[in-house]
């Protein structure tokens, strides 16, 4: 922050946007990937799904912003902070054996 020129003391100094070079490839870590599109002048941060050999290999406490994938069973899970458990949010449709249509006529 810099000194307010009007004397009000509430002004905020903003640095000009610095150019991102074409050689910048983004930053990746275990949970996120940063993508840069210089033509659109955008920076996008994407969460990466976390893949594990089974649901038993998931961390003891999950992160609610990450999708966890059980590669063995091909199920997707999310972490529920309220219950402190993983909740299945997707399964392999080829594993469905019976669909009960209820009492439709």
Secondary structure, DSSP 8 states (H G I E B T S, - for coil): ----SSS-S------------TT----B-SSEEEEEETTTTEEEEEE--EEESSGGGS-SS--TT-EEEETTTTEEEEEETTTTEEEEEE--GGG------TT--
